[in-house]
Amino acid sequence: MCHQLQPFLPYLRHHFPTSPTIQVLLTMASCLILLWLLALPLHLARGEAKASEVHTFWVRDLLPNSICSASPKGYSSSRLQVVHGHGPCSPLTDDQKLSHRELLDGDRERVLSIQRQMSAATAPVDVEKFGRESRPVNIPARTGSSLGTGNYVVTVGFGTPGRKFSVIFDTGSDLSWIQCAPCNDCYAQEEPVFDPEASSTYAAFLCNSTDCGRLYSNSCSTDNRCRYSVQYGDQSETEGTFGRDVLTLSPSSALPGFLFGCGEANRGLFGRAAGLLGLGRGSVSLASQAARKYGAVFSYCLPSRSSETGYLTIGRGISSNVSYTRMRSVRGLLSFYFADLVAIKVGGKQLSIQKAVFRRAGTLIDSGTVITRLPPAAYAALRTAFRGQMGQYEAAPALSILDTCYNFTGYDRVSVPTVALVFASRTEVQMAFSGILYVASAAQACLAFAGNERAEDVAIVGNMQQKTYNVVYDMAGKKIGFGAQACG
């Protein structure tokens, strides 16, 4: 290769008229320089490839912002604006301050509640084999913190004339409910409590009605009204009258005769939200009730930070750039949304995890769980690979269920390896950087995944890992879709 230096040798001998030994050394040095220059493009190319396998970002972008940066996009028809219940864009007063440890401990209780329901379930099976859902399951709705985790809130209208209420939405619950007067045992909420007597379109169901029979658990009042009662996994509960009224999604979009609970005794960690909007697969959920008018599909995008906004679309919204995987079901838990997780990638490389690890556990997609849970073997592989690429940062103490934490104090910019979840049909969900780290502070930024205790415990894809994706639940097509960079 050094023959390419021959044209330059006379120049070297003329300007460096030294001994033959020195001339040989100069020739060798020039040869080495040439080899380095020829190899430089290869190193640059490798650097570019490596850059695609890491997220590099400002540390300040991980910390909470006190100013709301609402999306300029309009929210009309059946598309609602989604905000974090405890961020600056929220219509709710944030008077329920939870520590990060309290939030994560509460998230653990939600997961345990789901896993208790799963303990008696069989392996994933096709939805069509179980026409009508067996036992609708309601699971705990948890509160969040100012860092963009936990509850997400939308504003809808109830009654005629319509009154606006801020409610939590949850794919893990079927029954929608709001607090109603007379409220015998209610918590403090942001808006005035809904008064069914003031709505000209409200009607309570009688005990022997068909609609009352759609509830898994119901009872009868002394005046023959249908009563509902739901207790969540964290011992939060709601009890009241089951009825119907107009649900207004926007000035131009409403659902007459919407079935919901009028809560008269409600206790628990619901923050200052007026109630809950159930988006499960059961027959009384909003998703099922809206199917005739809008189609059996809905989608949402959860913002990357609590100071940003996302959306919830009832019906078929924007579907470009969406990759789909098959929607699965578990016998006895047909209110939940399952998919086939088959692999995990870290830094662009697929981890060595047997597919049987994921098949044994099954995987649930849930908007209410905060931290993604993985089978023990899968989490161990993820943690090892992630730690192997984070050696330049000082380790920080564990935080509740999060055992892989780092201290970014003194850094303006940091780099972390990309993490991707791979589902069947080659559907790959690469996390935004805000979905990889749970940041309590610059001194304690933790890998936002946790391992289950048992290999058979269901894996759960939590809301942190869904951030910025258009997550599409197509019940008619029996598929779940993911579209990247759908919101801020």
N, C-alpha and C positions, 0 to 999 in steps of 0.2 A: 504494500500500500504506500510505502514511503517513496516509491519511484515518482509519485506526484510532486515531490519536492525538487526533482532534478533541475527544473528551470531556475530555481532560486539559489542553487549551490554556488554559481559564479559570483552572485551578489554577496553571499556570505563570505567567500574567500577573499573578495576584494576589500570588504569593509572590516574583516577580521583576519588580517594576514598573520596568523599565529601558527603554532606548531600543528602538525597533522593530528595529534591527539586532541587538541582543542577543537579542531575542525570536525572531527568525528563526534565529539560530545555535542557540538552545536547542531550537527545533523540529527543526532538522536533526540535532542530536546525538541527540535522543530518537528520531528516525526511524532513525538508524543503530543505536542500541541495540536497537530492535525488530527490525530486520532480522537482527541477530546472534542474538537470542533465537529467532527463527523458524528460523534455519539450524542452531541447536545440535543439535536432534534428528537432523538429517541427518548431521552430523559424528559424533555418538555412534554412529549406526547404522553409519557407515563404519568406526569404530573397532572395533565388535564384529565386523564382517566380517573386518577385518584380524587380529583376535585369533585367528580360526579358521584363519588361514593361517600362524601361527607357533607354535612351542613355546617357552614360557617356563618355566624351571626353575631350581632351586638348583644352583649349581656343585658343591656337596658331593655331590649325587646322581649326579654323573658319576665320582666318585672311589671307589676300592675300599673296601669295608667289611670289617672283620676278624671281624664277628659274623654267623653264619648265621641267616637269617630263613626257615626252612623253611616251606613251604606247609602249612596245617592240613588240607588235603584228604588223605584216605586213599589209599593206593596198593595196590590189590588186583587180583585176577584177572590180566588181561593188561596192566595199566597199571603202569608202572615209574616211579620217581622219577628225574629227570634232574638232575644237578649238574655244575657246571663242574669239571674235573679239578684245577684249581689254585686253587679258591676255598675259603672256610672251611666250606662244606657238604660238601666232598669227603672221601671215606674214604681218600684217598691222601695220603701225606706229600709235601709240595711241596719236594723237594730238587733240582729241576732248574730253576733260575732262568734264564729267558731274558730278555734285554733286549727292549724293544719293536722295535728294529731287527732283532734276530735272529728274532723272531716274524714280522715282516712280510716279511723276506727269505725265510724258510721258506715262507710263504704264496705268495710268488712262484714258488717251485720247484714247489709243488703245482699251481698254475695252468698253468705251462709244461708239466707232465706231461700234464694234461688236453688242452691245446692241441696237443701232439704227437700224441695219439691222434686228435684232430679233423682234423688236417691231411689225412688220407686219406679222411675221411668225406664223404658227400654231403649234400644239403639235407635238412631234416627230412621224414620220411615216416611213414605210419601204421604202428603196431605190427603190426596184423594182416597186413600184407603180408610180414612176416618171422617166420613162426611160431616157430621156435626161434632163440634168440640165437646170433649167429655167434661173436664172440670176446669173452668176458667180460674186462673190463679192471679191474684193480685200480690205484688211485692212492694217493699217499702220505697217510698219516695223520700230522698235524702236532700238535705240542704247543702249549700256549697260555700265557697269563699270568694274573695275578690280577685282570685287568680284565674278565673275562668273555668273552674271545675264545679261539678254538682248540677244544680237545677237550672234548666233553661225555661224561659217564660215567654208566652205569647198573650196577646190581648184580644179577646173576643167579646161578643155581645150576647146577652140572654134576655128573653122576654120581649113584650110589646107594651109600651115603647121600649126599645133596646137600651140596655145599660151595659157599659163596658166593665170587664173584669180581667185582671191579670191572673193567669192560671199556669201551673206547671204542666208541661206535656211529657208523657212517659210511654215508651213502647212496651214496657213491661206490665201495664195495667189496662184493663178493659173498661171498667166503669168510670165515666166522667162524673164529677160532682162539684158543687160550689156550696158555700155556707149560705144558709137561708134563715130568714126570720119566720117564726120566733126562734131565736138562737138560745137554747137553754144552756149549752156548755160549749162555747166557741172560743177560738183564739183571736187575737187582734189581727185584722187584715187591713190592707191599704185603702180599698174602696168601701163605701157603705155596703152592708150586707144586702143580698138580693131578697126582695119581698115578693113572694109568689102572688100574694093577694093584689099587688099593684100591676100585675101583668095580665092583660086581657086574653092571652093565648095559653096561659099555664093550665095544666090539668094533672091531677094526681091519678095514678092507676089504682084500681080496686084490686083486692086480694085475689079474686078469682079470674083476673084478666090474663090473657095470653102473654102480654108483655111482662107482667109480674112473674110469670113462670120462666122467663128467660134468665132471671137471676139465679145464680147457683145457690145463694143463701137468701131467703126472704122470710118475713113474718107478717103478721097482720095487726093493725092498730085497732083500738076500740071502735073507731068509726069506719072500719073496713078498708082502710087505705093500705097499699102495699108498702112495706118497710124493707129497707136494705141495711146491711151492716158489713163493713169491711175492716179487718184488722191487718195492718201491715207488719212486716217482719221485725220492725224496731219498736213495736207496740203502739205506734201511731194508729189512730182509728177514726173512722167517720161513720155516722149512723143518721138515718133520716128517712124521708119519703121519696119513693121512686115515682117519677112523673115525666112529663114532656112539656117542651116549650120551643120557641124559635131560637136557634143558635145562629147568630150573625157573624160571618167571617169577614165581611167587608160591606161597604154601603151597597154594593151590587151583588152580593152573594150571601144567601142564607139557607139554612136547613130547617124547614117547618117540622114540628113534631119530633124534635130531637129528644131522645131518651137520656135522662141524667138523674143523678141523685141530688135531692135538696137536703143538704146536711144541716141537722139541727143540734148535733152533739159531736164535736170534732176536736180531737186532741192530738198533738204531736209536732214533729219538726217540719212544718210546711212553710215556715217563714211568715211573710205577710201576704202570700198569694191567696187568692179567693178560693182556690180549689185546685182540681187536677183534671187534665184532659187525657183520657185514655186512648192510646193508639195501638193497643194490642190487636190480636186476630180474632177475639171473641165477638159474638153477634151484637153486643151492646156497645162496642167501642166506636169512637168517631170514625175510624177507618172503615169499619163495616157498614155503619149507617149512611155514610156519604157515598158508598160505592155505586148506588143506583144513579145518582146525579152526576158524580164526577169520575166514576170508574174506581175500581178496586186497587188504587195505587196512591201513595203519598211519598213525599221526599222532604228532606231537610238538610240544611248546612249549618253546622255549629261553628261559630267564629273562633279564630285562633286565640283571641284575648277577650277578656271580659269588657274591654272598652270598644269592641267592635260589635257588629250586628250580623245575624245570619237570617235564615228564612225557613218557614215550614209551608209546604205546598200540599194542599189536599186536591188530589187528582193528578193528572199527568202534566208534569212541568217540563222544564228543559232537560232533554235526555241526550244531548250531544256530549261526546267525550266520556260516556258512561260504559264501563265494562261490567258484565253481569255474571253472577254465579247462581247456582240453583238454590232456591229456598227450601229448607228442610223442615221437618217437624218431628216431634217426639210424642209418642202416645201418652195421653194424659196431661200434656203441657202444650196444647195446640193454640194457646194464646201467644206463645213466644215465637221469635224469629230465629231460625237456625240456619247455618251455612256450613260448608265443608272446608275448614282450614287444613291445608296440606303441607305448608312449608313456611319457614321464616328466613329472611335474608338480613344480614348485617354487613354494612359497607359494600353492598352489591354482591356479596357471596352467600349462597344458600348454605344454611347450617346442616350438619349431619344429624338429622332427627328422623327416626323411622316414622313412616306415615301411620303406622298402627298406633303410635302415641296419640295422634290427633283423633283417629277413628274411635278409639276407646272412650275418649272423653266427650266428643261432640263439641260444637262451638255455637254460642249464642251471641247475637248482635243486640246490644241493649243501650238505649239512650240515657238511662238513669244511673248505671254503674259508672264510676269515675275511672278507676284504674283497671286496665286489661289484666285478666287472669289467664295463666297458661298452665298446662300439665307440668308437673315437677321436672321431668326430663327436658321438656322444651324450654322451660324458663332457665334451667341450669345452663343449657347450651347458649341461649341468648345472653345471659349474664357474663359467661366466660368470654364470649366473642366481644361483647361491648367493653368489658374491662380491659381486654387486651389492646384496644385501640384508644384507651383514655389514660394511659400511663403517665402522660405529661402533666396531669392535674392532680392536685392534692386530694386525697380521700376525705370525705366528711362523714359525720356520724349518721347512722341509719335513722329513718323517720317512719315510725309505726311499721307498716307492712313493706316499706321500701328499703331495701338493704344495700343498694348501690348508689352512693351519693358522692358529690364532688364539691369542692370549694373553689368558686370562680372569683373570689375576692382579688382585686388588683388587675383583673383582665378586662379589657374593653371588648375584645372579640374572642370567641371560642369556637372550636370545631368539634363536632361529634359525628360518629359514623351514622349513615342512614340506616333506617330499620324499615323493613317491608313485611307485611303479612301476605301470603300467597294462598288464594282460595282455588277451589276446583274451577275448571274452565280457564285456567291461567289468568285469573283475575288477580292483579297485584295491587295492593294498597300500600304505597310508600308514605310513611308518616311525614307530616310537616314537622319542623324542629320543635314546634310547640306541643306536638303529640309524643315526643320522645322523652322529654324531661318534665318532671313535676318540680317546680321551683318554689321552695318556701322562702328563700332569700338568695342573694348572690353567694352566700357562704354555704348553702345547702341546696344543691340542685340534684335531683334523684332520677334515676331511670324509672319511667312511669309504667312499669310492669311488675307483676308479682306472681309468685308460683302458688298453685293450689297445694293443699296438703296431701291429697290422694291422687293417684294416676287416673282414677275413674271420675273425678270431679269435673264438671263441665267447664270448658274454657269460655271466657266471656270477653268480647271485644267492647271495651268501655268507651265513654264519650271523649276522653282525651285523645284517643287514637283515631277518632272519627273527624276531628277538627279539620275544617276547610274543605271537606269532601261533600259532594252532593250524594247523599245516601238515599237510594231509591228502594222502596218496598213495594214491589209489584205482586200483589196477592193474586191477581187474575192470571198473570204469566208465571207465577210460582218462582220468582227470581228476585235476587237482591243485587242492586247495582251500586257502583262507586265511581264518581267522577271527580277528578282532582281539581284543586284551585277554584272551587265554586263560590267561595266567599272569603272575606278578609281574615 
